[in-house]
Amino acid sequence: MFIGHFLAAFAIAASVAVWRGWPEERALAVGAVAGSFATLPDIDMLYAVVGLVGSLEGAFVTSDAFWAIANEIHRGATHSLIVGVFAAIGFAAWRARDGYNSGAGTLGGLILGGLVLIVTVVGGIAPGAVVAVFVLAGVGLVTFAERVGLGPRAVLGAGALGLLSHPFGDVLAGPSPALFYPLPTESGVLNGQIILNPDPTLHLLTAFFIELTIIWMGLFVVAQLRGWRLKQHINRRAALGVAYASAIFAIPVPTVETASPFVFTVLTVGFIGTPSRSGWREDRSIQLIDAVATALAAITLAAAAYTVTYLVLLG
């Protein structure tokens, strides 16, 4: 869901900016900042990386070992709506420190530092360290926002959109995040995974198509801003993606718990979008949209063909 988190926030922020009459470059900038904030909560995955590197078995990492460590922290404090609200306010205040309000930087620092302190007291050193990295990365995003000319209100809106939208995307691919951390979680609100289909494979495939829809939405927004017509940038090679239907005989039937073989192999279908030398264009942006649109179309057809085959043979 990592790309989906980014593109969902990007598409919403950029569309709102266009609706408000912002110029193309500014709309793309606020979309990029919102999308980047939407990926920020998953910085807690660094805990697993550091843990594995520091272990004696770091050179022999398995998927189960990685997730066993990651799940000690993942979808905790950085995925909290409460933390997200205060973090967005803190980042916006930090953005206002120069030329807007002399005391804003102090306020932002107190809010962000307070988040680290509270999480450390409530959860311990490891969660506190993760939130500290979360805050530092967010300050880096604020610096980027400054360089592209976004003010405190834009940072507040982009930060809130990104940080608060992220947890709701996660409920399609696993247990619900700790939405109200550090408060008690026995609220019953999204207290478990949302099941899209009782068949675990169809649940995964439905979530995958939701992800693809979000990616298409993000690509469509960029195309609209740039004046591109997507249909003209999809090469007929994308139709080769339907051959992926044969994967039903080659890989384990996927579920959320065993999704890796399916996800990795279906994404490799996207290499169909790689342009041949004869297809290279002088305009690199056009070449890129050709490759991305063709790759995405091929992956969509591959997933659809696999789903149809699953329904016919195994469903």
N, C-alpha and C positions, 0 to 999 in steps of 0.2 A: 504493500500500500504506500510505500515511500514516495514514489512518483505521483501517485494519486493525491496524497496530502498536498504536495507542492502545487499541482495543476488545478486542483479544486479551488484553493485559495487564490491562486493567480488569476483564474478565469473570473471569479466573482469580483475581485478587487479591480482588475483591469476593466471589466464591463461597467462597474459603477463609476469608475473614473471617466470612461467615455460618455456615459449618460450625463455626467456632470459637466461635460464639455471640455475636459482636459485634452491637450494635444497628445498625439500618438506616443511619443517618446516618454512623456510623463506617465501616461497610463501603463505603458509596459514596465516602467520603473517601479511604480507602486505595486503592480502585480507581482513583479519579481521579489520585492521585499516581503509582501504578504506570503507568497509561496515559500520563501526561505524561513520565515517565522513558523510556518506550518510544519516544516521538517524538524524544527529545533527540539521539540520534546523527545525525539528519538536519539538525541545525543546521549541518553542514558545507556545506549548499547555499548558505549565505550567502556563501561564497567566490565563487561564480559571480555572485551579485547584485552584490557589491562590485566584482568584476572588470569586469562589463559597465558598471556606472555610471561607473567610472573610465576606461573606454575612450572613444575618439572616436565609436564606433559605438553607444554606449549607447542612443541614441534610436531605433535601427533594429535591435532585437534579433530574431534568428530562433531557432527552437527548436534548430537545429544548433549555432549559436554558443553558446547558453546551456549545452548539454550538453558541448560541447567544453571549456569552462572548468570546469564543475562536475566532470567526470570526472577532472580533475587531482588532486582532493582527495577527492571523494565516495567513500564506502564504504572509507575508510582508517582512520585512527587512532580516530575516534569509534565505529567499528563493531567494534573489536577486543574479543574476550572478555577478554583480559588487562587492557586499559584499563578495561573495564566492571566487572570484579571490584574493582580497586583504587579506581575512582571510587565504587562503591557503598559500600565501606568508608569512604572519605574523607568522603562525604556524611553517612553515619550518625554518624561521629565528630564532624563539624561540628554535627550536630543535638544531640549530647550535651554541647555546650560550656556550656550554661546549666543549672545545677541538677542535673546528673547527674555530671559529672566535670570538674574544673577544667582538667585537662590535655588533655581530648578535643579542644577547639577547636584547640590547637596541633598535635596529631597529625593532625587532619583537614586543616588548612592545609598541613602538610608533605607529606602524601600527595598532595593535589590539586595543590599547587605542583610537587611532584616529577614528576607526570605531564606537566605542561606543559614542564618543563625537559627531560625525557627525550625527548619527542616532538620538541622543537625541535632537540636535538642529533642525533637519528637522522634526522629527516625534513626539517628546515629551518625557516625562519621562518614560512612559510605554514601548514604543518600545525600548528606550535606555536601560532600565533595562533588557529587554528580550535579547538584543544583548550582554549585559554584561554577562549574564548567559551563553549565547552561546559561548562567548570567553573563559570563565572559564572552561566550559566543554571541549572545544577544546584543551585547555592547558592540561587538564587531559588526553586526548587522546594522546597528544604528549608525555606525561610522560610514558604512556603505550608503545608507539612506541619505546621510548628509552630503556625500559626494555627488549623488544624483539629484540633489536639490529638493528633497522631501523634508517638510517641516514637522514640528511636533505632533500636530493633529493627524497628519498623514501616517506618521509612525504609530500613533496610538491606534488608529483604525486598522492599519495593516497588521500590527502586532496582535491586537485583539482578535481579528478575523483568523489569522493563522494559528495562534496558540489555542483558541477556543474551539476551532473546527476540528483540530487534529484528533482529540479523543473519540469523537463520534464515528470517525472512519475506522477506528480500530475494532469496534465491536463486531465487524463483519468477519474478522479473521482471528478471533481468539476471545478470551475473557475480557470483560469490561475493564477499562482502566480505573484507577482510584480517582473518580471524578471529584470528590469533595475532600481529598487529603488536605490538611491533616485531621479533618473531622472524622468521626466514626462513619464507616461505610455501610452500616446496616440500614440504609435508607430505602432499598428496594428499587432505586432508580438505575436502570441499566446495570443491574447487579450480575449480569452474565452475558454470554455471547448471544447475539441475535441470530436465530436460525432462519435462513432464507428458504430452505427446503429440507424436509426430513431425510432425504437421501444425502449422505455426507458428501458424495461426489458432486451431485447437482448443486449443493450448497456452495462448494468451492467454485464451481464453474460460474454460478450466478454472481458470486463476489468478484470473480475475474472479469466478467463482462461489465459489471459496474465500474471497475477500475478502467477498463478500456473505454467506456463511455466518457469518463472524466478526462482521460487523456485526449480523446477526440475533441471534447469540449474546449480544452486548453489550446489545442492546435487550431481549432476553428476561430477562437478569439484572436490569436496571433495573425491568422490569415486575413481576418476581417480588418485588423488594424493596418496590415501591410498591403491590402488590396489584392490578395491572391485568391484565386478560385481553386479550392482543394482538388476538385475532380480532375483538373488539368495537370495536376502534379503526381497523380497516381499512375505508375507504370503498369502495363498489363501483366508484367511478371508477378504481380501480387497474387494473381489467380493460382499460382503454383502452391500457395499456402494450403489449399484444400488437400494436398497430398499428405498433410500431417495426420489425417484421419487414420492412417495405418499405424500411428503410434499407439493405438489402443492395444495392439498385439505386442508392443515392444517395451512398454514401461508399466510399472504398477499403477493400478487404478487410483487416481489421486483423491486425497481428502485434505483437510486443513493440516492434519498432523503429518501427512506424507506428501506434501505438495511439491517439494523441491524438484523431483525428476520431471514432472509435468511443466512447472514454471520455467525451468532452465531450458528445456528442449523446445517449448513453444516459442520462447523469446528468441532462440537462435534462428527461427524462421525469418525474423526481421532482417537477416543478412541479405535476403532477397532484394532489399532496398538499396544495397550498395551499388553505386553507379559503375558501369563499365567505362573504360577509357573513352570509348566513342560517345558515351553519354555525359561526359564532363562538360560543364558550362563555365564560361568566364565569370559569371555572377555567382559567387560562392553561396550567397543567401538562397538563391533559387535552387542551386544544386543541393543544398541542405534540406530545403522543404521537399524537394523531389524524393530524396532518400528517406526522410522521416515519414512522409505520407504513404509512400509505397511500403515501407517496413510495417507501419501500423495497420495498413489494409491487409497485408499478408498475414500478420499475426491474428487479426480479427477473423479472417477466413479460416485460418488454421484451427482456432479455438471453436468456431462454429461447426466446422467439419468434424472435429473430435467429439463435440457434444452430440451431434446427430448420430454419429456412429455408436457412441455410448448408449443412447436411448434405444437404438435399433437392436443392438446386440446384448446389452447388459442391463438396461434400465428396467 
